[in-house]
């Protein structure tokens, strides 16, 4: 021991609910009285339980290099484990044709009857070959649109190609069909059943809200019928639904949650609008963001009440954050990663043969903005993922090195998003002081921590059940 | 509103980081009065409910927080390098001797 008494280890801090919340590089969190960090820095901490906790949890060390440095390093490695597994999510945009008219469409979908905008067999072959160049042992092949169920031939062809190549590659493959469930024909369901395809559908809430969002009078009935048919074909556990909170939807947090419970789901993702496609027409994103945060909290309180009454029901965004907060593990959620999920965790093969670094980046391309186009399916895999464009994006994809993020105590629970920065602020680096994504993520993460501080005994059994 | 900041207490990096978070809502002009004193003029971009006193209190708190963060960052720079190297640079063999106390 030197005259310093102890040595500091890297950590950051913020104030939430009148407490100082300390977070280290491992994502471990200590909730302490205000003034604790000043005492730590001044070496005026009494050697009480808090001191012992700070030592035990790698905030300070009584030796210049912590005796458990190897464990620290292993835990640090675990938090970034998603990098070792390389790109696991491969999204195939089969067509832009769609049979709905969603008011917030983020994918620039085209009319159901329109020609073109559909992936050719040749493009599918090259895309699947590229997918198998990923070193990842486990890959997910996700089919999107438009509405992919409108093109069953290319959907089935893609899976058949993957199955054939995998006879020699021997990877673990998961298939996901992202569909509005309006047009789930017997043929589509047969394909899903045969290959164990997970059906990810979309439902925005009760009939009046869902139909208004979709621009169709009977959309809700058809989606609910599609969900039931999907469950019969592939099993309840392989059918999930995703909601998008339209401006109108902001008024109905309780009703939306109750709709999911009524339909037998055990989880939902309270998802905000993304500023792409038609959604860019929303004229006040700042107001929307503030209203969404309020919506989120109301819906979340309702979900907590359901759980307290014995209904197991998970809010998935919170579960991802809590998993980062309460467990030693990383998550596979591409929107909350640093380095960012783009390229590292996801690649997009567009219907026209373009290869993009995220789903949102191909949406920008529909407005003739090809900033995030990595190349085409004719290019070599190495040129796509290690090329000039990828390196340019890599300069700004780690929140540990971004102004406003690098000093943020919540960075371990958040992520970097150069595509969102570019689309909303005009450059990939972004400005956290004016970023609405930063405002939203920070508000929700601080809210979850405030619940842990203020209502610990009430919420922790629920939170632990969500991350176990 | 103009406030003066003693640069012997808060260095340039700390001042810059603290002002960064105001830059969304305020126009900020920085100038050096002398080697040790910086004048910061802060003007709201639009009508605000925050009084000048509240804003000054918030800024001083933010400056103090960033100063603490700077101390933690400075004191942990070497150990952070060692821990990250242990985690991600497989052939690195850094130890106590690599820390410049």
Contacts between the chains, C-beta under 8 A, distances in Angstrom:
chain1	res1	chain2	res2	distance
A	7	B	75	7.4
A	7	B	79	7.1
A	8	B	72	5.6
A	8	B	75	4.6
A	8	B	76	5.1
A	9	B	76	6.0
A	9	B	79	6.3
A	9	B	83	8.0
A	10	B	72	7.1
A	10	B	73	7.6
A	10	B	76	4.4
A	10	B	79	7.2
A	10	B	80	4.6
A	10	B	83	7.7
A	11	B	72	6.5
A	12	B	69	6.4
A	12	B	72	7.5
A	13	B	65	7.6
A	13	B	68	7.6
A	13	B	69	7.6
A	25	B	80	7.3
A	25	B	83	7.3
A	37	B	68	5.2
A	37	B	72	7.6
A	38	B	68	6.5
A	41	B	68	5.8
A	41	B	71	5.1
A	41	B	72	6.8
A	61	B	79	7.9
A	64	B	79	7.5
A	64	B	96	5.3
A	64	B	99	5.8
A	64	B	101	7.2
A	65	B	79	6.7
A	65	B	82	6.6
A	65	B	95	6.8
A	65	B	96	5.0
A	65	B	99	7.2
A	69	B	82	7.4
A	69	B	83	6.5
A	69	B	86	6.3
A	70	B	86	6.9
A	72	B	83	5.6
A	72	B	86	7.7
A	72	B	87	7.9
A	73	B	83	5.9
A	73	B	86	3.6
A	73	B	87	4.1
A	74	B	87	7.4
A	76	B	83	6.4
A	76	B	84	6.8
A	76	B	86	8.0
A	76	B	87	4.0
A	76	B	88	7.7
A	77	B	87	4.6
A	77	B	88	6.8
A	80	B	87	7.8
A	80	B	88	7.5
A	403	B	17	7.9
A	403	B	20	6.4
A	404	B	20	6.2
A	404	B	21	7.4
A	407	B	17	6.2
A	407	B	66	7.0
A	407	B	69	5.4
A	431	B	23	7.4
A	431	B	24	7.4
A	432	B	20	7.7
A	432	B	21	7.9
A	433	B	20	5.8
A	433	B	21	5.4
A	433	B	22	7.3
A	433	B	23	4.8
A	433	B	24	3.9
A	434	B	23	7.6
A	434	B	24	4.1
